Amino acid sequence: MSKRVLLFFFIAVFILFGKLTIAKAEGTWGYEDFVIEKGVVYGFSKAGIEKLASNHSVELPSKDAEGKPVT
């Protein structure tokens, strides 16, 4: 009986962390969330402002839409 409980526990943890990983992936930041001109970030785009309401952990992109480095 204890093996079944342990198996159930591991399955529940796997499902829980799987959902958390998916939710985090949907909230990742990209160049489309910012206003970028000549490699400089000037602020948030409309999409970025909406994303900021639910994801306060901002991550600046390393490249712009053209693949050029962002500073």
mmCIF file as Biopython writes it, N, C-alpha, C and O atoms, coordinates in Angstrom:
data_model
#
loop_
_atom_site.group_PDB
_atom_site.id
_atom_site.type_symbol
_atom_site.label_atom_id
_atom_site.label_alt_id
_atom_site.label_comp_id
_atom_site.label_asym_id
_atom_site.label_entity_id
_atom_site.label_seq_id
_atom_site.pdbx_PDB_ins_code
_atom_site.Cartn_x
_atom_site.Cartn_y
_atom_site.Cartn_z
_atom_site.occupancy
_atom_site.B_iso_or_equiv
_atom_site.auth_seq_id
_atom_site.auth_asym_id
_atom_site.pdbx_PDB_model_num
ATOM 1   N N  . MET A ? 1  ? 0.813  -1.200 0.000   1.0 0.0 1  A 1 
ATOM 2   C CA . MET A ? 1  ? 0.000  0.000  0.000   1.0 0.0 1  A 1 
ATOM 3   C C  . MET A ? 1  ? 0.856  1.263  0.000   1.0 0.0 1  A 1 
ATOM 4   O O  . MET A ? 1  ? 0.491  2.242  -0.650  1.0 0.0 1  A 1 
ATOM 5   N N  . SER A ? 2  ? 1.979  1.268  0.707   1.0 0.0 2  A 1 
ATOM 6   C CA . SER A ? 2  ? 2.820  2.459  0.768   1.0 0.0 2  A 1 
ATOM 7   C C  . SER A ? 2  ? 3.452  2.761  -0.589  1.0 0.0 2  A 1 
ATOM 8   O O  . SER A ? 2  ? 3.729  3.924  -0.881  1.0 0.0 2  A 1 
ATOM 9   N N  . LYS A ? 3  ? 3.689  1.746  -1.428  1.0 0.0 3  A 1 
ATOM 10  C CA . LYS A ? 3  ? 4.227  1.978  -2.764  1.0 0.0 3  A 1 
ATOM 11  C C  . LYS A ? 3  ? 3.223  2.731  -3.629  1.0 0.0 3  A 1 
ATOM 12  O O  . LYS A ? 3  ? 3.608  3.579  -4.434  1.0 0.0 3  A 1 
ATOM 13  N N  . ARG A ? 4  ? 1.951  2.428  -3.466  1.0 0.0 4  A 1 
ATOM 14  C CA . ARG A ? 4  ? 0.910  3.126  -4.228  1.0 0.0 4  A 1 
ATOM 15  C C  . ARG A ? 4  ? 0.818  4.583  -3.798  1.0 0.0 4  A 1 
ATOM 16  O O  . ARG A ? 4  ? 0.660  5.471  -4.635  1.0 0.0 4  A 1 
ATOM 17  N N  . VAL A ? 5  ? 0.915  4.826  -2.513  1.0 0.0 5  A 1 
ATOM 18  C CA . VAL A ? 5  ? 0.859  6.202  -2.007  1.0 0.0 5  A 1 
ATOM 19  C C  . VAL A ? 5  ? 2.056  6.986  -2.522  1.0 0.0 5  A 1 
ATOM 20  O O  . VAL A ? 5  ? 1.912  8.130  -2.955  1.0 0.0 5  A 1 
ATOM 21  N N  . LEU A ? 6  ? 3.220  6.387  -2.478  1.0 0.0 6  A 1 
ATOM 22  C CA . LEU A ? 6  ? 4.427  7.029  -2.966  1.0 0.0 6  A 1 
ATOM 23  C C  . LEU A ? 6  ? 4.329  7.306  -4.464  1.0 0.0 6  A 1 
ATOM 24  O O  . LEU A ? 6  ? 4.712  8.385  -4.918  1.0 0.0 6  A 1 
ATOM 25  N N  . LEU A ? 7  ? 3.828  6.363  -5.222  1.0 0.0 7  A 1 
ATOM 26  C CA . LEU A ? 7  ? 3.647  6.550  -6.659  1.0 0.0 7  A 1 
ATOM 27  C C  . LEU A ? 7  ? 2.660  7.679  -6.938  1.0 0.0 7  A 1 
ATOM 28  O O  . LEU A ? 7  ? 2.906  8.514  -7.808  1.0 0.0 7  A 1 
ATOM 29  N N  . PHE A ? 8  ? 1.558  7.712  -6.215  1.0 0.0 8  A 1 
ATOM 30  C CA . PHE A ? 8  ? 0.568  8.782  -6.364  1.0 0.0 8  A 1 
ATOM 31  C C  . PHE A ? 8  ? 1.198  10.137 -6.069  1.0 0.0 8  A 1 
ATOM 32  O O  . PHE A ? 8  ? 0.952  11.108 -6.785  1.0 0.0 8  A 1 
ATOM 33  N N  . PHE A ? 9  ? 2.011  10.206 -5.017  1.0 0.0 9  A 1 
ATOM 34  C CA . PHE A ? 9  ? 2.673  11.448 -4.641  1.0 0.0 9  A 1 
ATOM 35  C C  . PHE A ? 9  ? 3.588  11.933 -5.765  1.0 0.0 9  A 1 
ATOM 36  O O  . PHE A ? 9  ? 3.550  13.110 -6.122  1.0 0.0 9  A 1 
ATOM 37  N N  . PHE A ? 10 ? 4.408  11.046 -6.326  1.0 0.0 10 A 1 
ATOM 38  C CA . PHE A ? 10 ? 5.316  11.431 -7.403  1.0 0.0 10 A 1 
ATOM 39  C C  . PHE A ? 10 ? 4.562  11.871 -8.659  1.0 0.0 10 A 1 
ATOM 40  O O  . PHE A ? 10 ? 4.982  12.809 -9.338  1.0 0.0 10 A 1 
ATOM 41  N N  . ILE A ? 11 ? 3.477  11.213 -8.963  1.0 0.0 11 A 1 
ATOM 42  C CA . ILE A ? 11 ? 2.671  11.616 -10.122 1.0 0.0 11 A 1 
ATOM 43  C C  . ILE A ? 11 ? 2.058  12.993 -9.897  1.0 0.0 11 A 1 
ATOM 44  O O  . ILE A ? 11 ? 2.042  13.819 -10.810 1.0 0.0 11 A 1 
ATOM 45  N N  . ALA A ? 12 ? 1.558  13.249 -8.701  1.0 0.0 12 A 1 
ATOM 46  C CA . ALA A ? 12 ? 0.965  14.548 -8.379  1.0 0.0 12 A 1 
ATOM 47  C C  . ALA A ? 12 ? 2.012  15.662 -8.482  1.0 0.0 12 A 1 
ATOM 48  O O  . ALA A ? 12 ? 1.731  16.733 -9.020  1.0 0.0 12 A 1 
ATOM 49  N N  . VAL A ? 13 ? 3.210  15.409 -7.969  1.0 0.0 13 A 1 
ATOM 50  C CA . VAL A ? 13 ? 4.286  16.407 -8.046  1.0 0.0 13 A 1 
ATOM 51  C C  . VAL A ? 13 ? 4.673  16.655 -9.497  1.0 0.0 13 A 1 
ATOM 52  O O  . VAL A ? 13 ? 4.883  17.803 -9.890  1.0 0.0 13 A 1 
ATOM 53  N N  . PHE A ? 14 ? 4.770  15.612 -10.291 1.0 0.0 14 A 1 
ATOM 54  C CA . PHE A ? 14 ? 5.117  15.748 -11.703 1.0 0.0 14 A 1 
ATOM 55  C C  . PHE A ? 14 ? 4.082  16.610 -12.435 1.0 0.0 14 A 1 
ATOM 56  O O  . PHE A ? 14 ? 4.445  17.487 -13.219 1.0 0.0 14 A 1 
ATOM 57  N N  . ILE A ? 15 ? 2.824  16.365 -12.184 1.0 0.0 15 A 1 
ATOM 58  C CA . ILE A ? 15 ? 1.755  17.139 -12.825 1.0 0.0 15 A 1 
ATOM 59  C C  . ILE A ? 15 ? 1.809  18.594 -12.381 1.0 0.0 15 A 1 
ATOM 60  O O  . ILE A ? 15 ? 1.684  19.499 -13.205 1.0 0.0 15 A 1 
ATOM 61  N N  . LEU A ? 16 ? 1.994  18.824 -11.093 1.0 0.0 16 A 1 
ATOM 62  C CA . LEU A ? 16 ? 2.040  20.185 -10.561 1.0 0.0 16 A 1 
ATOM 63  C C  . LEU A ? 16 ? 3.191  20.968 -11.177 1.0 0.0 16 A 1 
ATOM 64  O O  . LEU A ? 16 ? 2.981  22.082 -11.659 1.0 0.0 16 A 1 
ATOM 65  N N  . PHE A ? 17 ? 4.396  20.419 -11.175 1.0 0.0 17 A 1 
ATOM 66  C CA . PHE A ? 17 ? 5.540  21.141 -11.733 1.0 0.0 17 A 1 
ATOM 67  C C  . PHE A ? 17 ? 5.441  21.286 -13.238 1.0 0.0 17 A 1 
ATOM 68  O O  . PHE A ? 17 ? 5.955  22.260 -13.788 1.0 0.0 17 A 1 
ATOM 69  N N  . GLY A ? 18 ? 4.810  20.370 -13.912 1.0 0.0 18 A 1 
ATOM 70  C CA . GLY A ? 18 ? 4.590  20.498 -15.344 1.0 0.0 18 A 1 
ATOM 71  C C  . GLY A ? 18 ? 3.711  21.690 -15.663 1.0 0.0 18 A 1 
ATOM 72  O O  . GLY A ? 18 ? 3.987  22.419 -16.616 1.0 0.0 18 A 1 
ATOM 73  N N  . LYS A ? 19 ? 2.660  21.905 -14.888 1.0 0.0 19 A 1 
ATOM 74  C CA . LYS A ? 19 ? 1.779  23.056 -15.093 1.0 0.0 19 A 1 
ATOM 75  C C  . LYS A ? 19 ? 2.494  24.356 -14.781 1.0 0.0 19 A 1 
ATOM 76  O O  . LYS A ? 19 ? 2.288  25.346 -15.483 1.0 0.0 19 A 1 
ATOM 77  N N  . LEU A ? 20 ? 3.325  24.389 -13.754 1.0 0.0 20 A 1 
ATOM 78  C CA . LEU A ? 20 ? 4.070  25.597 -13.420 1.0 0.0 20 A 1 
ATOM 79  C C  . LEU A ? 20 ? 5.053  25.965 -14.526 1.0 0.0 20 A 1 
ATOM 80  O O  . LEU A ? 20 ? 5.225  27.145 -14.832 1.0 0.0 20 A 1 
ATOM 81  N N  . THR A ? 21 ? 5.687  24.983 -15.117 1.0 0.0 21 A 1 
ATOM 82  C CA . THR A ? 21 ? 6.631  25.229 -16.203 1.0 0.0 21 A 1 
ATOM 83  C C  . THR A ? 21 ? 5.919  25.797 -17.421 1.0 0.0 21 A 1 
ATOM 84  O O  . THR A ? 21 ? 6.432  26.715 -18.061 1.0 0.0 21 A 1 
ATOM 85  N N  . ILE A ? 22 ? 4.759  25.274 -17.750 1.0 0.0 22 A 1 
ATOM 86  C CA . ILE A ? 22 ? 3.986  25.787 -18.885 1.0 0.0 22 A 1 
ATOM 87  C C  . ILE A ? 22 ? 3.555  27.217 -18.630 1.0 0.0 22 A 1 
ATOM 88  O O  . ILE A ? 22 ? 3.642  28.053 -19.531 1.0 0.0 22 A 1 
ATOM 89  N N  . ALA A ? 23 ? 3.094  27.521 -17.425 1.0 0.0 23 A 1 
ATOM 90  C CA . ALA A ? 23 ? 2.665  28.879 -17.104 1.0 0.0 23 A 1 
ATOM 91  C C  . ALA A ? 23 ? 3.834  29.847 -17.197 1.0 0.0 23 A 1 
ATOM 92  O O  . ALA A ? 23 ? 3.660  30.970 -17.669 1.0 0.0 23 A 1 
ATOM 93  N N  . LYS A ? 24 ? 5.014  29.442 -16.763 1.0 0.0 24 A 1 
ATOM 94  C CA . LYS A ? 24 ? 6.176  30.306 -16.833 1.0 0.0 24 A 1 
ATOM 95  C C  . LYS A ? 24 ? 6.574  30.565 -18.273 1.0 0.0 24 A 1 
ATOM 96  O O  . LYS A ? 24 ? 6.950  31.687 -18.614 1.0 0.0 24 A 1 
ATOM 97  N N  . ALA A ? 25 ? 6.499  29.558 -19.124 1.0 0.0 25 A 1 
ATOM 98  C CA . ALA A ? 25 ? 6.866  29.713 -20.523 1.0 0.0 25 A 1 
ATOM 99  C C  . ALA A ? 25 ? 5.958  30.711 -21.224 1.0 0.0 25 A 1 
ATOM 100 O O  . ALA A ? 25 ? 6.424  31.455 -22.087 1.0 0.0 25 A 1 
ATOM 101 N N  . GLU A ? 26 ? 4.687  30.746 -20.881 1.0 0.0 26 A 1 
ATOM 102 C CA . GLU A ? 26 ? 3.754  31.681 -21.500 1.0 0.0 26 A 1 
ATOM 103 C C  . GLU A ? 26 ? 4.034  33.113 -21.078 1.0 0.0 26 A 1 
ATOM 104 O O  . GLU A ? 26 ? 3.650  34.049 -21.780 1.0 0.0 26 A 1 
ATOM 105 N N  . GLY A ? 27 ? 4.695  33.299 -19.945 1.0 0.0 27 A 1 
ATOM 106 C CA . GLY A ? 27 ? 4.953  34.635 -19.446 1.0 0.0 27 A 1 
ATOM 107 C C  . GLY A ? 27 ? 6.356  35.124 -19.726 1.0 0.0 27 A 1 
ATOM 108 O O  . GLY A ? 27 ? 6.776  36.126 -19.148 1.0 0.0 27 A 1 
ATOM 109 N N  . THR A ? 28 ? 7.101  34.449 -20.600 1.0 0.0 28 A 1 
ATOM 110 C CA . THR A ? 28 ? 8.461  34.883 -20.879 1.0 0.0 28 A 1 
ATOM 111 C C  . THR A ? 28 ? 8.447  36.152 -21.715 1.0 0.0 28 A 1 
ATOM 112 O O  . THR A ? 28 ? 7.497  36.420 -22.451 1.0 0.0 28 A 1 
ATOM 113 N N  . TRP A ? 29 ? 9.504  36.917 -21.591 1.0 0.0 29 A 1 
ATOM 114 C CA . TRP A ? 29 ? 9.612  38.206 -22.262 1.0 0.0 29 A 1 
ATOM 115 C C  . TRP A ? 29 ? 10.372 38.057 -23.573 1.0 0.0 29 A 1 
ATOM 116 O O  . TRP A ? 29 ? 11.306 37.261 -23.675 1.0 0.0 29 A 1 
ATOM 117 N N  . GLY A ? 30 ? 9.965  38.824 -24.567 1.0 0.0 30 A 1 
ATOM 118 C CA . GLY A ? 30 ? 10.628 38.820 -25.866 1.0 0.0 30 A 1 
ATOM 119 C C  . GLY A ? 30 ? 10.748 40.234 -26.402 1.0 0.0 30 A 1 
ATOM 120 O O  . GLY A ? 30 ? 10.222 41.177 -25.809 1.0 0.0 30 A 1 
ATOM 121 N N  . TYR A ? 31 ? 11.435 40.382 -27.517 1.0 0.0 31 A 1 
ATOM 122 C CA . TYR A ? 31 ? 11.646 41.721 -28.083 1.0 0.0 31 A 1 
ATOM 123 C C  . TYR A ? 31 ? 10.335 42.420 -28.422 1.0 0.0 31 A 1 
ATOM 124 O O  . TYR A ? 31 ? 10.269 43.650 -28.424 1.0 0.0 31 A 1 
ATOM 125 N N  . GLU A ? 32 ? 9.280  41.636 -28.712 1.0 0.0 32 A 1 
ATOM 126 C CA . GLU A ? 32 ? 7.994  42.244 -29.071 1.0 0.0 32 A 1 
ATOM 127 C C  . GLU A ? 32 ? 7.312  42.922 -27.881 1.0 0.0 32 A 1 
ATOM 128 O O  . GLU A ? 32 ? 6.327  43.637 -28.060 1.0 0.0 32 A 1 
ATOM 129 N N  . ASP A ? 33 ? 7.825  42.703 -26.678 1.0 0.0 33 A 1 
ATOM 130 C CA . ASP A ? 33 ? 7.248  43.310 -25.482 1.0 0.0 33 A 1 
ATOM 131 C C  . ASP A ? 33 ? 7.863  44.665 -25.150 1.0 0.0 33 A 1 
ATOM 132 O O  . ASP A ? 33 ? 7.483  45.302 -24.168 1.0 0.0 33 A 1 
ATOM 133 N N  . PHE A ? 34 ? 8.819  45.104 -25.976 1.0 0.0 34 A 1 
ATOM 134 C CA . PHE A ? 34 ? 9.532  46.346 -25.713 1.0 0.0 34 A 1 
ATOM 135 C C  . PHE A ? 34 ? 9.571  47.230 -26.946 1.0 0.0 34 A 1 
ATOM 136 O O  . PHE A ? 34 ? 9.396  46.762 -28.070 1.0 0.0 34 A 1 
ATOM 137 N N  . VAL A ? 35 ? 9.803  48.519 -26.718 1.0 0.0 35 A 1 
ATOM 138 C CA . VAL A ? 35 ? 10.063 49.462 -27.806 1.0 0.0 35 A 1 
ATOM 139 C C  . VAL A ? 35 ? 11.580 49.544 -27.908 1.0 0.0 35 A 1 
ATOM 140 O O  . VAL A ? 35 ? 12.250 50.028 -26.996 1.0 0.0 35 A 1 
ATOM 141 N N  . ILE A ? 36 ? 12.115 49.063 -29.032 1.0 0.0 36 A 1 
ATOM 142 C CA . ILE A ? 36 ? 13.564 49.007 -29.235 1.0 0.0 36 A 1 
ATOM 143 C C  . ILE A ? 36 ? 13.905 49.761 -30.509 1.0 0.0 36 A 1 
ATOM 144 O O  . ILE A ? 36 ? 13.353 49.480 -31.573 1.0 0.0 36 A 1 
ATOM 145 N N  . GLU A ? 37 ? 14.815 50.719 -30.397 1.0 0.0 37 A 1 
ATOM 146 C CA . GLU A ? 37 ? 15.272 51.472 -31.565 1.0 0.0 37 A 1 
ATOM 147 C C  . GLU A ? 37 ? 16.794 51.491 -31.576 1.0 0.0 37 A 1 
ATOM 148 O O  . GLU A ? 37 ? 17.420 51.895 -30.596 1.0 0.0 37 A 1 
ATOM 149 N N  . LYS A ? 38 ? 17.385 51.059 -32.675 1.0 0.0 38 A 1 
ATOM 150 C CA . LYS A ? 38 ? 18.843 51.024 -32.849 1.0 0.0 38 A 1 
ATOM 151 C C  . LYS A ? 38 ? 19.532 50.318 -31.691 1.0 0.0 38 A 1 
ATOM 152 O O  . LYS A ? 38 ? 20.585 50.756 -31.228 1.0 0.0 38 A 1 
ATOM 153 N N  . GLY A ? 39 ? 18.933 49.216 -31.222 1.0 0.0 39 A 1 
ATOM 154 C CA . GLY A ? 39 ? 19.549 48.411 -30.177 1.0 0.0 39 A 1 
ATOM 155 C C  . GLY A ? 39 ? 19.361 48.912 -28.763 1.0 0.0 39 A 1 
ATOM 156 O O  . GLY A ? 39 ? 19.948 48.362 -27.831 1.0 0.0 39 A 1 
ATOM 157 N N  . VAL A ? 40 ? 18.549 49.950 -28.581 1.0 0.0 40 A 1 
ATOM 158 C CA . VAL A ? 40 ? 18.317 50.520 -27.245 1.0 0.0 40 A 1 
ATOM 159 C C  . VAL A ? 40 ? 16.856 50.314 -26.853 1.0 0.0 40 A 1 
ATOM 160 O O  . VAL A ? 40 ? 15.950 50.610 -27.632 1.0 0.0 40 A 1 
ATOM 161 N N  . VAL A ? 41 ? 16.636 49.805 -25.644 1.0 0.0 41 A 1 
ATOM 162 C CA . VAL A ? 41 ? 15.282 49.610 -25.127 1.0 0.0 41 A 1 
ATOM 163 C C  . VAL A ? 41 ? 14.801 50.928 -24.530 1.0 0.0 41 A 1 
ATOM 164 O O  . VAL A ? 41 ? 15.440 51.480 -23.635 1.0 0.0 41 A 1 
ATOM 165 N N  . TYR A ? 42 ? 13.668 51.432 -25.030 1.0 0.0 42 A 1 
ATOM 166 C CA . TYR A ? 42 ? 13.125 52.695 -24.554 1.0 0.0 42 A 1 
ATOM 167 C C  . TYR A ? 42 ? 11.928 52.531 -23.624 1.0 0.0 42 A 1 
ATOM 168 O O  . TYR A ? 42 ? 11.583 53.461 -22.895 1.0 0.0 42 A 1 
ATOM 169 N N  . GLY A ? 43 ? 11.298 51.375 -23.641 1.0 0.0 43 A 1 
ATOM 170 C CA . GLY A ? 43 ? 10.136 51.160 -22.785 1.0 0.0 43 A 1 
ATOM 171 C C  . GLY A ? 43 ? 9.383  49.914 -23.201 1.0 0.0 43 A 1 
ATOM 172 O O  . GLY A ? 43 ? 9.886  49.081 -23.956 1.0 0.0 43 A 1 
ATOM 173 N N  . PHE A ? 44 ? 8.171  49.805 -22.695 1.0 0.0 44 A 1 
ATOM 174 C CA . PHE A ? 44 ? 7.328  48.651 -22.988 1.0 0.0 44 A 1 
ATOM 175 C C  . PHE A ? 44 ? 6.431  48.930 -24.184 1.0 0.0 44 A 1 
ATOM 176 O O  . PHE A ? 44 ? 5.971  50.055 -24.380 1.0 0.0 44 A 1 
ATOM 177 N N  . SER A ? 45 ? 6.187  47.901 -24.978 1.0 0.0 45 A 1 
ATOM 178 C CA . SER A ? 45 ? 5.166  47.988 -26.022 1.0 0.0 45 A 1 
ATOM 179 C C  . SER A ? 45 ? 3.808  47.777 -25.353 1.0 0.0 45 A 1 
ATOM 180 O O  . SER A ? 45 ? 3.738  47.518 -24.151 1.0 0.0 45 A 1 
ATOM 181 N N  . LYS A ? 46 ? 2.734  47.886 -26.129 1.0 0.0 46 A 1 
ATOM 182 C CA . LYS A ? 46 ? 1.405  47.650 -25.565 1.0 0.0 46 A 1 
ATOM 183 C C  . LYS A ? 46 ? 1.313  46.228 -25.005 1.0 0.0 46 A 1 
ATOM 184 O O  . LYS A ? 46 ? 0.765  46.020 -23.923 1.0 0.0 46 A 1 
ATOM 185 N N  . ALA A ? 47 ? 1.843  45.257 -25.736 1.0 0.0 47 A 1 
ATOM 186 C CA . ALA A ? 47 ? 1.838  43.862 -25.269 1.0 0.0 47 A 1 
ATOM 187 C C  . ALA A ? 47 ? 2.664  43.725 -23.991 1.0 0.0 47 A 1 
ATOM 188 O O  . ALA A ? 47 ? 2.290  42.974 -23.090 1.0 0.0 47 A 1 
ATOM 189 N N  . GLY A ? 48 ? 3.775  44.437 -23.906 1.0 0.0 48 A 1 
ATOM 190 C CA . GLY A ? 48 ? 4.622  44.383 -22.721 1.0 0.0 48 A 1 
ATOM 191 C C  . GLY A ? 48 ? 3.944  44.960 -21.491 1.0 0.0 48 A 1 
ATOM 192 O O  . GLY A ? 48 ? 4.096  44.438 -20.386 1.0 0.0 48 A 1 
ATOM 193 N N  . ILE A ? 49 ? 3.197  46.038 -21.686 1.0 0.0 49 A 1 
ATOM 194 C CA . ILE A ? 49 ? 2.464  46.637 -20.561 1.0 0.0 49 A 1 
ATOM 195 C C  . ILE A ? 49 ? 1.421  45.658 -20.037 1.0 0.0 49 A 1 
ATOM 196 O O  . ILE A ? 49 ? 1.249  45.519 -18.826 1.0 0.0 49 A 1 
ATOM 197 N N  . GLU A ? 50 ? 0.727  44.979 -20.944 1.0 0.0 50 A 1 
ATOM 198 C CA . GLU A ? 50 ? -0.268 43.989 -20.532 1.0 0.0 50 A 1 
ATOM 199 C C  . GLU A ? 50 ? 0.395  42.813 -19.807 1.0 0.0 50 A 1 
ATOM 200 O O  . GLU A ? 50 ? -0.142 42.315 -18.818 1.0 0.0 50 A 1 
ATOM 201 N N  . LYS A ? 51 ? 1.551  42.368 -20.293 1.0 0.0 51 A 1 
ATOM 202 C CA . LYS A ? 51 ? 2.256  41.253 -19.669 1.0 0.0 51 A 1 
ATOM 203 C C  . LYS A ? 51 ? 2.783  41.635 -18.293 1.0 0.0 51 A 1 
ATOM 204 O O  . LYS A ? 51 ? 2.823  40.800 -17.390 1.0 0.0 51 A 1 
ATOM 205 N N  . LEU A ? 52 ? 3.189  42.898 -18.124 1.0 0.0 52 A 1 
ATOM 206 C CA . LEU A ? 52 ? 3.724  43.367 -16.852 1.0 0.0 52 A 1 
ATOM 207 C C  . LEU A ? 52 ? 2.698  43.268 -15.735 1.0 0.0 52 A 1 
ATOM 208 O O  . LEU A ? 52 ? 3.064  43.120 -14.569 1.0 0.0 52 A 1 
ATOM 209 N N  . ALA A ? 53 ? 1.430  43.348 -16.075 1.0 0.0 53 A 1 
ATOM 210 C CA . ALA A ? 53 ? 0.369  43.243 -15.063 1.0 0.0 53 A 1 
ATOM 211 C C  . ALA A ? 53 ? 0.372  41.874 -14.385 1.0 0.0 53 A 1 
ATOM 212 O O  . ALA A ? 53 ? -0.006 41.765 -13.219 1.0 0.0 53 A 1 
ATOM 213 N N  . SER A ? 54 ? 0.794  40.827 -15.099 1.0 0.0 54 A 1 
ATOM 214 C CA . SER A ? 54 ? 0.780  39.486 -14.511 1.0 0.0 54 A 1 
ATOM 215 C C  . SER A ? 54 ? 2.166  38.906 -14.274 1.0 0.0 54 A 1 
ATOM 216 O O  . SER A ? 54 ? 2.300  37.908 -13.566 1.0 0.0 54 A 1 
ATOM 217 N N  . ASN A ? 55 ? 3.203  39.511 -14.854 1.0 0.0 55 A 1 
ATOM 218 C CA . ASN A ? 55 ? 4.564  38.996 -14.700 1.0 0.0 55 A 1 
ATOM 219 C C  . ASN A ? 55 ? 5.484  40.160 -14.355 1.0 0.0 55 A 1 
ATOM 220 O O  . ASN A ? 55 ? 5.884  40.924 -15.234 1.0 0.0 55 A 1 
ATOM 221 N N  . HIS A ? 56 ? 5.817  40.293 -13.081 1.0 0.0 56 A 1 
ATOM 222 C CA . HIS A ? 56 ? 6.628  41.421 -12.613 1.0 0.0 56 A 1 
ATOM 223 C C  . HIS A ? 56 ? 8.124  41.164 -12.725 1.0 0.0 56 A 1 
ATOM 224 O O  . HIS A ? 56 ? 8.925  42.043 -12.407 1.0 0.0 56 A 1 
ATOM 225 N N  . SER A ? 57 ? 8.506  39.991 -13.166 1.0 0.0 57 A 1 
ATOM 226 C CA . SER A ? 57 ? 9.909  39.639 -13.300 1.0 0.0 57 A 1 
ATOM 227 C C  . SER A ? 57 ? 10.352 39.918 -14.738 1.0 0.0 57 A 1 
ATOM 228 O O  . SER A ? 57 ? 10.325 39.025 -15.585 1.0 0.0 57 A 1 
ATOM 229 N N  . VAL A ? 58 ? 10.757 41.156 -15.007 1.0 0.0 58 A 1 
ATOM 230 C CA . VAL A ? 58 ? 11.083 41.594 -16.362 1.0 0.0 58 A 1 
ATOM 231 C C  . VAL A ? 58 ? 12.466 41.082 -16.766 1.0 0.0 58 A 1 
ATOM 232 O O  . VAL A ? 58 ? 13.428 41.167 -16.003 1.0 0.0 58 A 1 
ATOM 233 N N  . GLU A ? 59 ? 12.539 40.552 -17.977 1.0 0.0 59 A 1 
ATOM 234 C CA . GLU A ? 59 ? 13.798 40.093 -18.553 1.0 0.0 59 A 1 
ATOM 235 C C  . GLU A ? 59 ? 13.976 40.768 -19.907 1.0 0.0 59 A 1 
ATOM 236 O O  . GLU A ? 59 ? 13.182 40.550 -20.822 1.0 0.0 59 A 1 
ATOM 237 N N  . LEU A ? 60 ? 15.004 41.578 -20.034 1.0 0.0 60 A 1 
ATOM 238 C CA . LEU A ? 60 ? 15.244 42.264 -21.300 1.0 0.0 60 A 1 
ATOM 239 C C  . LEU A ? 60 ? 15.764 41.288 -22.345 1.0 0.0 60 A 1 
ATOM 240 O O  . LEU A ? 60 ? 16.529 40.380 -22.022 1.0 0.0 60 A 1 
ATOM 241 N N  . PRO A ? 61 ? 15.356 41.469 -23.589 1.0 0.0 61 A 1 
ATOM 242 C CA . PRO A ? 61 ? 15.843 40.568 -24.645 1.0 0.0 61 A 1 
ATOM 243 C C  . PRO A ? 61 ? 17.298 40.872 -24.981 1.0 0.0 61 A 1 
ATOM 244 O O  . PRO A ? 61 ? 17.763 41.995 -24.786 1.0 0.0 61 A 1 
ATOM 245 N N  . SER A ? 62 ? 18.002 39.888 -25.477 1.0 0.0 62 A 1 
ATOM 246 C CA . SER A ? 62 ? 19.403 40.114 -25.876 1.0 0.0 62 A 1 
ATOM 247 C C  . SER A ? 62 ? 19.513 40.579 -27.329 1.0 0.0 62 A 1 
ATOM 248 O O  . SER A ? 62 ? 20.529 41.145 -27.733 1.0 0.0 62 A 1 
ATOM 249 N N  . LYS A ? 63 ? 18.436 40.331 -28.125 1.0 0.0 63 A 1 
ATOM 250 C CA . LYS A ? 63 ? 18.441 40.716 -29.532 1.0 0.0 63 A 1 
ATOM 251 C C  . LYS A ? 63 ? 17.107 41.352 -29.905 1.0 0.0 63 A 1 
ATOM 252 O O  . LYS A ? 63 ? 16.080 41.058 -29.293 1.0 0.0 63 A 1 
ATOM 253 N N  . ASP A ? 64 ? 17.124 42.222 -30.908 1.0 0.0 64 A 1 
ATOM 254 C CA . ASP A ? 64 ? 15.897 42.839 -31.396 1.0 0.0 64 A 1 
ATOM 255 C C  . ASP A ? 64 ? 15.256 41.978 -32.482 1.0 0.0 64 A 1 
ATOM 256 O O  . ASP A ? 64 ? 15.696 40.855 -32.730 1.0 0.0 64 A 1 
ATOM 257 N N  . ALA A ? 65 ? 14.223 42.503 -33.121 1.0 0.0 65 A 1 
ATOM 258 C CA . ALA A ? 65 ? 13.493 41.752 -34.148 1.0 0.0 65 A 1 
ATOM 259 C C  . ALA A ? 65 ? 14.374 41.388 -35.340 1.0 0.0 65 A 1 
ATOM 260 O O  . ALA A ? 65 ? 14.117 40.396 -36.024 1.0 0.0 65 A 1 
ATOM 261 N N  . GLU A ? 66 ? 15.410 42.187 -35.591 1.0 0.0 66 A 1 
ATOM 262 C CA . GLU A ? 66 ? 16.317 41.927 -36.711 1.0 0.0 66 A 1 
ATOM 263 C C  . GLU A ? 66 ? 17.486 41.036 -36.317 1.0 0.0 66 A 1 
ATOM 264 O O  . GLU A ? 66 ? 18.327 40.709 -37.155 1.0 0.0 66 A 1 
ATOM 265 N N  . GLY A ? 67 ? 17.547 40.636 -35.031 1.0 0.0 67 A 1 
ATOM 266 C CA . GLY A ? 67 ? 18.629 39.780 -34.563 1.0 0.0 67 A 1 
ATOM 267 C C  . GLY A ? 67 ? 19.869 40.542 -34.127 1.0 0.0 67 A 1 
ATOM 268 O O  . GLY A ? 67 ? 20.904 39.937 -33.849 1.0 0.0 67 A 1 
ATOM 269 N N  . LYS A ? 68 ? 19.772 41.874 -34.065 1.0 0.0 68 A 1 
ATOM 270 C CA . LYS A ? 68 ? 20.904 42.694 -33.630 1.0 0.0 68 A 1 
ATOM 271 C C  . LYS A ? 68 ? 20.930 42.769 -32.102 1.0 0.0 68 A 1 
ATOM 272 O O  . LYS A ? 68 ? 19.878 42.703 -31.465 1.0 0.0 68 A 1 
ATOM 273 N N  . PRO A ? 69 ? 22.119 42.907 -31.508 1.0 0.0 69 A 1 
ATOM 274 C CA . PRO A ? 69 ? 22.220 42.953 -30.042 1.0 0.0 69 A 1 
ATOM 275 C C  . PRO A ? 69 ? 21.504 44.167 -29.446 1.0 0.0 69 A 1 
ATOM 276 O O  . PRO A ? 69 ? 21.475 45.244 -30.042 1.0 0.0 69 A 1 
ATOM 277 N N  . VAL A ? 70 ? 20.938 43.972 -28.273 1.0 0.0 70 A 1 
ATOM 278 C CA . VAL A ? 70 ? 20.254 45.040 -27.543 1.0 0.0 70 A 1 
ATOM 279 C C  . VAL A ? 70 ? 21.118 45.422 -26.351 1.0 0.0 70 A 1 
ATOM 280 O O  . VAL A ? 70 ? 21.628 44.560 -25.635 1.0 0.0 70 A 1 
ATOM 281 N N  . THR A ? 71 ? 21.275 46.737 -26.147 1.0 0.0 71 A 1 
ATOM 282 C CA . THR A ? 71 ? 22.071 47.215 -25.018 1.0 0.0 71 A 1 
ATOM 283 C C  . THR A ? 71 ? 21.204 47.899 -23.985 1.0 0.0 71 A 1 
ATOM 284 O O  . THR A ? 71 ? 21.711 48.365 -22.965 1.0 0.0 71 A 1 
#
